[in-house]
Amino acid sequence: MRVLIVSDIHGNYDALRAVLEHAGRWDHLWVLGDLVDYGPEPHAVVDSIRELEPDLIVMGNHDHAVAYDTDCRCAPELHELSEYTRRAVSLRLVNEDQIKWLRSLPTGRETEIGNSRVFAVHGSPRNRLYGYLLPTLPPQELLMALTPSLYAVRPRPVDADLVLVGHTHVQAEFWAGPTRVLNPGSAGQPRDGDSRAAYAILDTETMKVELRRVEYDVRSVVEKLRSLGVDPGHLARLAEILASGRV
């Protein structure tokens, strides 16, 4: 069986459609959070994901921020842009039923597929909404990020064969000690230097992962933001990030 894994769509419906078309056949869908903010169509993304009925889905920090009208607690260099798009776009377009659905999302999920145990969060096992799990972290910090308990005297990684995360917008597959970590990257707003929409395919028989990218019409997304009346300064910043794949 094939599992389509997608994260950080961020209101970019054009990118989501490109991923779904490019992925071809898939048997399961796993979504790692952040459906809203930054992009022009958070409502369309939420509806599309709901209709697809993912087998696994977790809440992201931006989903939480929209659902509860609170701070996203994202990186300082993007915080003001995030808060602006939440007010000017997400909270303007997402309706009460969609907000109720966002509130219902869990912050973490555990599942088994084949003989493998999977633990899925948006951020990290230690800090499910806001933690960062990057292969460039020092070994001890990686171990701490993989430790689900905030009060563990001795850091011990989560009991899983595969840990799925998003949040960093950086596509990566790596090992942290005995733990395999997969980040499919951001479908809607990549920040690893590649502007193409990112996602992953997991083969459940071999447990091999394909890290994939697909082009989509970035200009269309920028024009949609413009049509919503996003102010020129924020529009230019969003256009730059979308076009370059960098912050």
PLY file of the C-alpha trace (Angstrom):
ply
format ascii 1.0
element vertex 247
property float x
property float y
property float z
element edge 246
property int vertex1
property int vertex2
end_header
0.00 0.00 0.00
1.02 3.58 -0.61
0.61 6.37 1.93
0.52 10.00 0.79
2.02 12.21 3.51
1.51 15.96 3.33
2.09 18.85 5.73
2.05 22.64 5.99
-0.37 23.40 3.16
-0.99 26.89 4.60
-4.03 27.93 2.61
-2.34 27.15 -0.71
-5.08 25.24 -2.52
-3.22 25.37 -5.85
-0.26 23.56 -4.30
-2.53 20.99 -2.64
-4.26 20.20 -5.94
-0.87 19.81 -7.65
0.27 17.36 -4.96
-2.91 15.28 -5.19
-2.65 15.07 -8.98
1.09 14.36 -9.01
0.88 11.67 -6.32
-1.24 9.45 -8.55
-2.55 6.35 -6.79
-2.47 6.23 -3.01
-4.27 4.10 -0.43
-3.96 6.21 2.72
-3.61 9.91 3.44
-1.70 11.29 6.43
-1.79 15.05 7.11
0.65 16.62 9.58
-1.05 19.95 10.24
-1.02 23.64 9.35
-3.80 23.84 6.80
-4.28 27.60 7.26
-2.52 31.02 7.29
-0.21 32.66 4.71
-2.13 31.41 1.65
-5.30 32.83 0.03
-7.64 29.82 0.32
-7.56 28.33 3.83
-11.28 27.56 3.62
-10.83 25.58 0.39
-7.90 23.64 1.87
-9.88 22.75 5.01
-12.87 21.60 2.96
-10.69 19.57 0.60
-8.89 17.77 3.43
-12.15 17.09 5.24
-13.66 15.59 2.08
-10.62 13.36 1.60
-11.12 11.96 5.13
-7.46 11.39 6.07
-6.63 8.15 7.85
-4.37 10.20 10.11
-4.35 13.93 10.77
-2.88 16.13 13.51
-3.26 19.77 14.46
-0.55 22.30 13.61
0.30 25.48 15.49
-1.44 27.62 12.86
-4.54 25.43 12.99
-4.55 25.94 16.75
-4.08 29.70 16.36
-7.03 30.02 13.97
-9.22 27.62 15.94
-8.73 29.50 19.21
-7.84 32.98 17.89
-4.49 32.94 19.63
-0.81 33.45 18.87
0.88 30.99 16.51
4.19 31.24 18.39
6.06 30.84 15.12
9.57 32.01 14.21
10.26 35.71 14.94
11.08 36.51 11.31
7.62 35.30 10.26
5.53 36.15 13.29
4.17 39.49 12.10
3.41 38.10 8.63
1.59 35.17 10.20
-0.49 37.36 12.48
-1.39 39.64 9.57
-2.55 36.83 7.28
-4.54 35.26 10.10
-6.51 38.48 10.58
-6.72 39.56 6.95
-7.29 36.16 5.33
-7.81 33.09 7.51
-10.27 34.47 10.06
-12.07 36.27 7.26
-12.61 33.14 5.15
-12.79 30.19 7.54
-16.32 29.68 8.86
-17.52 28.53 12.29
-18.04 24.93 11.22
-14.48 24.76 9.89
-13.14 26.30 13.09
-15.03 23.70 15.12
-13.46 20.99 12.99
-9.97 22.45 13.48
-10.54 22.39 17.22
-11.36 18.69 17.03
-7.97 17.73 15.60
-5.61 15.84 17.93
-2.11 17.16 18.60
-0.62 13.71 18.11
-1.48 10.30 16.73
-0.02 6.83 17.07
-0.72 4.07 14.58
0.71 0.85 13.23
1.20 0.02 9.60
2.66 -3.31 8.65
4.98 -4.19 11.49
5.99 -0.59 12.11
4.86 1.72 14.90
4.29 5.30 13.77
4.11 8.44 15.93
2.85 11.60 14.20
2.93 15.20 15.42
3.26 18.60 13.82
6.25 19.86 15.81
8.09 17.26 17.87
7.16 14.50 20.35
8.33 16.76 23.19
6.49 19.88 22.00
3.73 18.76 19.70
2.64 22.12 18.30
5.74 24.29 18.52
8.84 22.06 18.65
11.38 21.88 15.83
12.96 18.60 14.79
15.82 19.14 12.34
18.69 16.83 11.35
21.12 19.68 12.04
20.33 19.72 15.77
23.10 18.46 18.08
22.56 14.81 19.14
21.48 15.67 22.69
18.94 18.23 21.46
17.59 15.70 18.98
17.17 13.19 21.78
15.35 15.74 23.92
13.05 16.70 21.04
12.17 13.03 20.53
11.39 12.52 24.22
7.60 12.77 24.68
7.69 13.57 28.39
8.56 17.11 29.50
9.53 15.76 32.91
11.69 12.79 31.99
14.77 12.54 34.23
16.58 10.55 31.55
15.67 11.49 27.97
14.27 8.49 26.09
12.95 8.75 22.52
9.33 8.00 21.76
8.59 4.29 21.37
8.10 4.23 17.60
9.85 2.95 14.51
8.95 6.05 12.51
8.33 9.59 13.75
6.46 11.93 11.39
6.77 15.70 11.78
6.18 18.91 9.84
6.54 22.52 11.05
10.07 23.22 9.76
9.00 23.43 6.07
12.20 21.52 5.30
11.85 18.16 3.55
14.02 15.56 5.25
14.41 11.91 6.17
17.05 11.07 8.77
17.95 8.91 11.72
18.24 10.28 15.24
19.98 7.42 17.00
17.66 4.41 16.61
14.69 6.57 15.57
13.75 7.20 11.95
12.32 10.67 11.34
10.42 11.84 8.27
9.36 15.37 7.38
7.54 15.51 4.02
8.29 19.24 3.75
5.75 21.96 3.11
3.22 21.57 0.34
2.09 25.19 0.44
5.11 27.22 1.53
8.47 25.42 1.24
11.42 27.07 2.95
14.29 24.79 1.99
15.31 26.60 -1.17
13.02 24.65 -3.50
9.77 26.47 -4.31
8.00 23.37 -5.61
5.29 21.80 -3.42
6.74 19.05 -1.23
5.25 15.77 -0.09
6.20 12.13 0.54
5.03 8.66 -0.44
5.53 5.76 1.96
5.47 2.18 0.68
4.08 0.15 3.58
5.46 -3.15 2.30
9.08 -2.02 2.08
8.78 1.04 4.39
10.74 2.97 1.78
10.02 6.68 1.40
9.98 8.80 -1.75
10.54 12.50 -1.10
8.77 14.26 -3.95
8.32 17.78 -5.37
5.88 19.16 -7.91
5.64 22.53 -9.66
2.49 24.63 -9.47
1.45 28.12 -10.55
2.90 30.42 -7.87
1.73 33.50 -9.77
-1.87 32.35 -9.47
-1.52 32.15 -5.69
-0.01 35.64 -5.52
-2.85 37.03 -7.65
-5.41 35.45 -5.36
-3.73 37.13 -2.39
-3.77 40.42 -4.28
-7.49 40.04 -5.03
-8.16 39.67 -1.31
-6.65 43.11 -0.71
-3.49 41.97 1.04
-1.42 45.11 1.52
1.54 45.61 -0.85
4.26 45.11 1.75
2.94 41.79 3.01
2.06 40.71 -0.52
5.62 41.31 -1.69
6.98 39.31 1.24
4.64 36.38 0.60
5.42 36.44 -3.12
9.15 36.36 -2.40
8.85 33.34 -0.09
6.63 31.44 -2.52
8.89 32.13 -5.49
12.20 31.41 -3.78
11.29 28.70 -1.29
13.21 30.68 1.31
12.40 33.03 4.18
0 1
1 2
2 3
3 4
4 5
5 6
6 7
7 8
8 9
9 10
10 11
11 12
12 13
13 14
14 15
15 16
16 17
17 18
18 19
19 20
20 21
21 22
22 23
23 24
24 25
25 26
26 27
27 28
28 29
29 30
30 31
31 32
32 33
33 34
34 35
35 36
36 37
37 38
38 39
39 40
40 41
41 42
42 43
43 44
44 45
45 46
46 47
47 48
48 49
49 50
50 51
51 52
52 53
53 54
54 55
55 56
56 57
57 58
58 59
59 60
60 61
61 62
62 63
63 64
64 65
65 66
66 67
67 68
68 69
69 70
70 71
71 72
72 73
73 74
74 75
75 76
76 77
77 78
78 79
79 80
80 81
81 82
82 83
83 84
84 85
85 86
86 87
87 88
88 89
89 90
90 91
91 92
92 93
93 94
94 95
95 96
96 97
97 98
98 99
99 100
100 101
101 102
102 103
103 104
104 105
105 106
106 107
107 108
108 109
109 110
110 111
111 112
112 113
113 114
114 115
115 116
116 117
117 118
118 119
119 120
120 121
121 122
122 123
123 124
124 125
125 126
126 127
127 128
128 129
129 130
130 131
131 132
132 133
133 134
134 135
135 136
136 137
137 138
138 139
139 140
140 141
141 142
142 143
143 144
144 145
145 146
146 147
147 148
148 149
149 150
150 151
151 152
152 153
153 154
154 155
155 156
156 157
157 158
158 159
159 160
160 161
161 162
162 163
163 164
164 165
165 166
166 167
167 168
168 169
169 170
170 171
171 172
172 173
173 174
174 175
175 176
176 177
177 178
178 179
179 180
180 181
181 182
182 183
183 184
184 185
185 186
186 187
187 188
188 189
189 190
190 191
191 192
192 193
193 194
194 195
195 196
196 197
197 198
198 199
199 200
200 201
201 202
202 203
203 204
204 205
205 206
206 207
207 208
208 209
209 210
210 211
211 212
212 213
213 214
214 215
215 216
216 217
217 218
218 219
219 220
220 221
221 222
222 223
223 224
224 225
225 226
226 227
227 228
228 229
229 230
230 231
231 232
232 233
233 234
234 235
235 236
236 237
237 238
238 239
239 240
240 241
241 242
242 243
243 244
244 245
245 246
